[in-house]
Amino acid sequence: MLFEDLSLSKSIQKAVFEQGYLNPTPIQEQSIPIVLSGRDLIGCAQTGTGKTAAFAIPIIHQLHRIVGSSKKAKQIRALVVTPTRELAVQIGQSFDTYGKYTNLTQLTIFGGVSQNPQVDTLKNGVDILIATPGRLLDLHKQGFIDLDHLHTLVLDEADQMLDMGFVNDVKKIVKLTPKNRQTLFFSATMPIAIRELAEMFLTDPATVTVSPVSSTAENVEQRVYFVDKTEKRNLLYHLIKNENLSDVLVFSRTKHGADNVVKALRKNNIAAEAIHGDKSQNARQRVLDAFKNKEVGVLVATDIAARGIDIDQLPFVINFDLPNIPETYVHRIGRTGRAGNGGIAISFCSKDEHTYWKDIQKLIKVDVKTVNDHPYPWHSGSPETAPGSQQKNSNRSGGAHKSRKSEVSKQNKKRWY
C-alpha cells in the first residue's frame, strides 16, 4: 500500500511526501483507517514500528476538517497522554511535522520546567495537547486546561504508564473528558491491567496487533558476552575502543549505575553522558540533543529515561545490566534496527544475571551468538558451558555476523516511520 491510498488530506500527504515517506508500516496501514472511522482502538506493536504516526496523522486529518479555517478561539480537541517528558517532546515534533500545512496548533506540556510559558500558550488556545500526567492534572486543577470539547484521547505507551504507577492519574484524566470521545490505547504489550482499563474506558474497540513484544527485529544482530561483574566497565571500554563503536546507547539498571559508567568512560577519554530521572528536563534534553548531533558518542540511560529516545539510525545498543523483565530486553534492543535500518544489540551477562538471560531467551526464541573471545570472562566456570548459552553463529537470519558500524549502515534504507 502507498501512503496516498489512505485517503488523507492533500496537506498531510504533502508534509509526509516531503519527509520522503511512501509506504505506511503495518501498524499505520491497519490503524489509520480505523481512527479515521471514529472507532475506539487498541493498538499493540513493538517499539520502532511507527505507532506515533499511526495516531498522529489521522487525528490531524480529522481536526483539520473540523477546525478548517475557522477563526474561533481554539479549543483542545485532541489529548495525547504519555509517561515521559522526552516521549512527549517527540510526539509533539511528529504533530508539527505532519501538520505543518494545516492551521492546527499543538502544545507539549510536562513537569520539571516553569509552567508559565505553557500557561501562556494555553490561554491563547491550542487544538492538540500532548502531556505527561502530573503536569496535565496540575494545570487542570489551576483552571488552565478545559477538556470539555475533546474529540480524541490517546494513551500512548499504556503499558509503561501502568508500570510507572500512573494508573490513578489516567483514571482521573479520563473522567475529565466527554463520554462521547474517541479513545485510542497504544502499547507495546497488552497485560491484563491494560485490558481492564480498556474495558472501562473504550467502547467496542477495534484491536490491531503487529509484531508481538516477544519478537525482536530481524535486522538486529544480537550478541551476548558472559563477563565477570566487576569487569563490565572494562569490557565496555574494550569494545568501544577495539570495535571503534560510536553512537552507542548503553542501558543501566539504576541512575547511580549510569552515572558511574559515564565517569569510568570519561576517565578513558570517551565522550559520554547519562540520562535519567534525577536530571532536570533541560539537562536531559541537552544531553539527548548532543547525542543526536553526534557531539557525544555514548549515551548511558535507564529504561524510563530511554522511552523517549527515538533515533532512526542508532547502530548500537548495549545492555550493560540485563533487565529482570524479559519484555524490557525487547524494548531496549528495539532502539536500534528502526525504520528498516540495521543494528547490533550487545548484552553483558554476569553470573548473577544468568537467570535473567535464560528468561530472555525463552521469550525471544532466538539463538543469540555468544562471544567468547574477550579478555574479561567469568573467573570460574566456563561461559561455553553456561546453561542456556548458545555457541551457534546464527543470529537474526543465520548469516555471518557483522561487527563494524560501516557494515550496519549499508543496510540502512529510507522508509516511512
C-alpha positions in Angstrom: 0.0 0.0 0.0 1.1 3.6 -0.7 0.5 6.4 1.7 -1.6 8.2 -0.9 -4.0 5.2 -0.8 -5.1 6.2 2.7 -7.4 9.0 1.5 -5.9 11.7 3.7 -5.9 15.4 3.0 -3.6 16.8 0.5 -2.0 19.0 3.2 -0.9 15.9 5.1 0.1 14.0 2.0 2.4 16.9 1.1 4.0 17.0 4.5 4.6 13.3 4.5 5.9 13.3 0.9 8.5 15.9 1.9 9.8 13.5 4.5 10.5 11.0 1.8 7.9 8.5 3.1 5.9 6.4 0.6 4.7 3.2 2.4 3.0 3.1 5.8 4.2 0.5 8.3 1.8 -2.4 9.2 0.6 -0.7 12.4 0.0 2.5 10.4 -1.7 0.8 7.5 -4.1 -1.0 9.8 -4.7 1.7 12.4 -5.2 4.8 10.3 -8.4 3.8 8.6 -9.9 2.7 12.0 -9.0 6.0 13.6 -10.5 7.9 10.7 -13.7 6.0 11.1 -14.1 7.3 14.6 -13.9 4.0 16.3 -12.0 3.3 19.5 -8.8 1.4 19.1 -6.3 -0.8 21.0 -3.0 -0.8 19.0 -0.3 -3.2 20.1 3.1 -3.1 18.4 6.6 -3.3 19.5 9.0 -0.4 19.7 10.1 1.1 16.4 7.1 0.2 14.3 5.7 3.7 13.9 2.9 3.9 16.5 3.1 7.7 16.9 2.3 8.3 13.2 -0.5 5.7 13.4 -2.5 8.1 15.6 -1.0 11.5 14.9 -1.7 11.5 11.1 -5.4 10.6 11.3 -6.0 12.9 14.2 -4.5 15.8 12.2 -6.8 14.8 9.3 -9.9 14.8 11.4 -9.2 18.0 13.2 -8.2 19.8 10.0 -11.6 19.1 8.6 -13.4 20.1 11.8 -11.4 23.3 12.5 -10.8 24.2 8.9 -10.1 27.9 8.5 -12.3 28.8 11.5 -11.2 32.0 13.3 -13.0 31.0 16.5 -11.0 30.6 19.7 -9.1 27.3 19.6 -10.1 24.5 22.0 -8.3 21.3 23.0 -9.8 18.7 20.7 -7.1 16.0 20.9 -5.2 15.0 24.0 -2.2 12.6 24.0 -1.0 11.4 27.4 2.4 9.8 27.6 4.7 8.7 30.5 7.9 10.6 29.9 9.0 14.1 29.0 11.2 13.0 26.2 8.5 11.0 24.6 6.1 13.9 24.9 8.5 16.2 23.1 9.0 13.7 20.2 5.3 13.2 19.8 4.8 17.0 19.7 7.5 17.1 17.0 5.6 14.5 15.0 2.4 16.5 15.1 4.3 19.6 13.9 5.9 17.6 11.1 2.7 16.0 9.8 0.5 19.1 10.4 2.9 21.7 9.0 0.5 22.6 6.2 -2.6 22.9 8.4 -3.6 25.7 10.7 -3.7 23.3 13.7 -1.6 24.2 16.7 -0.2 21.8 19.3 1.4 22.3 22.8 3.6 19.9 24.7 3.5 20.2 28.5 5.5 18.4 31.2 6.9 18.9 34.6 10.4 19.9 35.7 10.2 23.3 33.9 8.4 26.5 34.6 4.7 26.3 33.8 4.5 30.0 32.8 5.2 29.6 29.0 2.9 26.6 28.9 0.1 28.5 30.6 0.6 31.5 28.2 0.2 29.2 25.2 -2.9 27.5 26.7 -4.5 30.9 27.2 -4.1 31.6 23.5 -5.8 28.3 22.7 -4.5 25.1 21.1 -6.0 22.3 19.1 -3.8 19.4 20.2 -2.3 18.9 23.7 0.5 16.4 24.4 1.1 15.9 28.1 2.6 13.9 30.9 0.0 13.1 33.6 1.3 15.1 36.5 1.6 18.5 34.8 -1.7 17.9 33.0 -3.6 17.3 36.2 -1.8 20.2 37.9 -2.7 22.8 35.2 -6.2 21.5 35.0 -6.6 21.9 38.8 -5.4 25.5 38.4 -8.1 26.1 35.8 -5.8 26.4 32.7 -7.0 23.3 30.9 -10.5 22.6 29.6 -11.2 19.2 28.1 -14.9 19.6 27.6 -14.5 19.9 23.8 -12.2 16.9 23.4 -12.8 14.7 20.4 -9.9 12.2 20.8 -8.0 10.9 23.8 -4.8 8.9 23.2 -3.0 6.9 25.9 0.5 6.2 24.4 2.8 3.6 25.9 -0.1 2.5 28.0 1.9 -0.5 29.5 4.6 1.8 30.7 2.1 4.2 32.2 0.9 1.4 34.5 4.4 0.2 35.3 5.3 3.7 36.4 2.4 4.0 38.7 0.2 6.4 36.6 -2.9 4.3 36.6 -4.8 6.5 39.1 -3.8 9.6 37.2 -5.0 8.0 34.0 -8.4 7.3 35.6 -8.6 10.9 36.8 -7.8 12.3 33.3 -10.4 10.1 31.6 -13.1 11.4 34.0 -12.3 14.9 32.9 -13.1 14.1 29.2 -16.5 13.9 27.5 -18.1 10.4 27.4 -18.6 10.5 23.6 -14.9 11.0 22.9 -12.9 8.6 20.7 -10.3 6.8 22.8 -7.1 5.2 21.5 -4.7 3.0 23.5 -1.3 2.2 22.1 1.0 -0.2 23.8 4.0 -2.5 23.1 2.5 -5.1 25.4 -1.1 -5.9 26.4 -1.0 -7.0 30.1 -4.3 -7.8 31.9 -4.3 -4.4 33.6 -4.3 -2.7 30.2 -7.2 -4.8 29.0 -9.1 -4.0 32.2 -8.6 -0.3 31.6 -9.7 -0.7 28.0 -12.9 -2.4 29.2 -13.5 0.6 31.5 -12.8 3.4 29.0 -13.2 2.1 25.5 -16.4 1.4 23.6 -16.4 -1.6 21.3 -12.8 -1.0 20.3 -11.1 -2.5 17.3 -7.8 -4.3 18.0 -4.7 -4.1 15.9 -1.7 -6.3 16.9 1.5 -6.1 14.9 4.9 -7.6 15.8 4.3 -9.1 19.2 6.6 -8.0 22.0 8.4 -11.3 22.1 9.6 -10.6 18.5 12.9 -8.9 18.1 13.6 -7.1 14.8 15.1 -9.4 12.2 17.6 -6.8 11.2 19.0 -6.5 14.7 22.1 -8.7 15.2 22.2 -9.9 18.8 25.3 -10.9 20.8 25.9 -11.9 24.4 29.2 -11.6 26.4 29.4 -13.7 29.7 31.5 -11.4 31.8 32.7 -11.1 35.4 30.5 -8.5 37.1 33.5 -6.4 38.3 34.9 -6.2 34.7 31.8 -4.9 32.9 33.2 -1.3 32.7 36.5 -2.6 31.3 34.7 -4.7 28.7 32.6 -1.7 27.7 35.7 0.4 27.1 37.4 -2.6 25.3 34.5 -2.9 22.9 34.2 0.8 22.2 37.9 1.2 21.5 38.6 -2.1 19.7 35.4 -2.2 17.7 35.6 1.6 17.0 32.0 2.0 18.2 30.2 5.3 18.2 26.5 6.4 18.5 26.1 3.8 21.3 23.1 3.7 23.7 24.0 1.9 26.9 21.4 0.6 29.3 22.0 0.7 33.1 19.6 -0.7 35.6 19.9 2.3 38.0 20.6 6.0 37.9 23.6 5.7 40.2 25.0 2.9 37.9 24.5 5.1 34.8 26.5 7.9 36.4 29.3 5.5 37.4 29.6 4.1 33.9 29.9 7.6 32.5 32.6 8.5 35.0 34.6 5.4 34.0 34.3 6.1 30.3 35.3 9.8 30.7 38.4 8.7 32.6 39.4 6.9 29.5 38.7 10.0 27.3 35.4 8.7 25.8 32.7 11.4 25.5 29.8 10.0 27.4 26.7 11.4 29.1 24.0 9.9 31.4 20.2 10.5 31.1 17.9 9.5 33.9 15.1 10.8 36.2 17.3 12.7 38.6 18.4 15.1 35.9 16.3 18.2 35.1 14.3 18.3 31.9 16.5 20.9 30.4 19.6 18.8 31.2 18.1 15.7 29.8 17.1 17.5 26.6 20.6 19.0 26.2 22.2 15.6 26.6 19.8 14.0 24.1 20.3 16.7 21.6 24.1 16.4 22.0 23.8 12.6 21.4 21.6 13.1 18.3 24.1 15.7 16.9 27.0 13.2 17.5 28.7 15.6 19.9 28.5 12.7 22.4 29.4 9.2 21.3 28.0 7.2 24.2 24.7 7.8 26.0 24.0 5.8 29.2 20.4 5.6 30.1 17.9 4.0 32.5 14.9 2.3 31.0 12.4 5.0 31.9 14.6 7.8 30.5 15.2 5.9 27.3 11.5 5.7 26.5 11.7 9.0 24.6 14.8 8.2 22.6 13.8 7.8 19.0 16.8 7.8 16.6 16.2 6.2 13.2 19.9 5.2 12.6 21.1 4.3 16.0 23.6 1.5 15.2 24.4 0.1 18.7 22.6 -0.8 21.9 24.5 -2.3 24.8 22.8 -3.9 27.8 25.4 -3.1 30.5 22.9 -4.5 33.0 20.4 -7.2 31.9 16.8 -6.3 32.7 14.9 -8.6 35.1 11.8 -8.4 33.0 12.3 -10.2 29.6 10.0 -7.9 27.7 12.2 -4.9 28.7 15.0 -6.5 26.7 12.9 -6.4 23.6 12.1 -2.7 24.2 15.7 -1.9 24.7 17.1 -3.5 21.6 14.2 -2.1 19.7 16.0 1.3 20.0 18.2 0.1 17.1 17.2 -1.5 13.8 14.4 1.0 13.4 12.7 2.1 10.2 14.3 -0.6 8.1 17.9 0.1 9.3 20.3 -2.5 10.6 21.6 -2.6 14.2 23.6 -4.5 16.7 22.5 -5.3 20.2 25.1 -6.4 22.7 24.4 -7.8 26.2 26.7 -8.3 29.2 25.7 -11.2 31.4 27.3 -11.7 34.8 26.8 -14.8 36.9 24.1 -13.2 39.0 22.2 -12.2 35.8 22.2 -15.6 34.2 18.6 -16.4 35.3 17.5 -13.2 33.6 19.3 -14.2 30.4 17.6 -17.6 30.3 14.2 -15.9 30.8 15.0 -13.6 27.9 15.9 -16.5 25.7 12.6 -18.2 26.5 10.8 -15.1 25.4 12.6 -14.2 22.2 13.3 -17.8 21.0 16.4 -16.7 19.1 19.8 -18.3 19.2 21.9 -15.3 20.3 25.6 -15.6 19.4 27.8 -16.0 22.4 31.1 -14.1 22.0 33.9 -15.9 24.0 36.9 -14.1 22.5 37.2 -11.3 25.0 39.6 -10.6 28.0 37.0 -10.5 30.8 35.2 -13.8 31.1 33.7 -15.3 34.2 36.5 -16.1 36.7 35.3 -19.6 37.5 33.2 -21.8 35.3 33.3 -21.6 31.5 30.8 -19.4 29.6 30.9 -22.1 26.9 29.2 -24.5 29.3 26.9 -22.0 30.9 23.3 -23.4 30.9 21.3 -21.9 28.1 24.2 -20.3 26.3 24.4 -20.7 22.6 27.5 -21.4 20.5 25.8 -21.2 17.2 26.7 -18.4 14.8 23.0 -17.9 13.9 21.7 -14.5 14.8 19.0 -12.5 13.1 19.0 -14.6 9.9 21.7 -17.2 10.2 24.3 -15.2 8.4 27.8 -14.3 9.4 27.9 -11.5 12.0 28.9 -8.0 11.1 30.9 -6.1 13.7 31.5 -2.7 12.2 29.3 0.3 12.1 30.0 0.7 8.4 28.5 -2.7 7.7 25.4 -1.7 9.7 25.0 1.5 7.8 24.9 -0.4 4.5 21.6 -1.9 5.5 20.0 1.5 6.1 17.0 2.1 3.8 14.7 5.1 3.8 11.2 4.1 4.9 8.3 5.9 6.3 8.3 5.9 10.1 
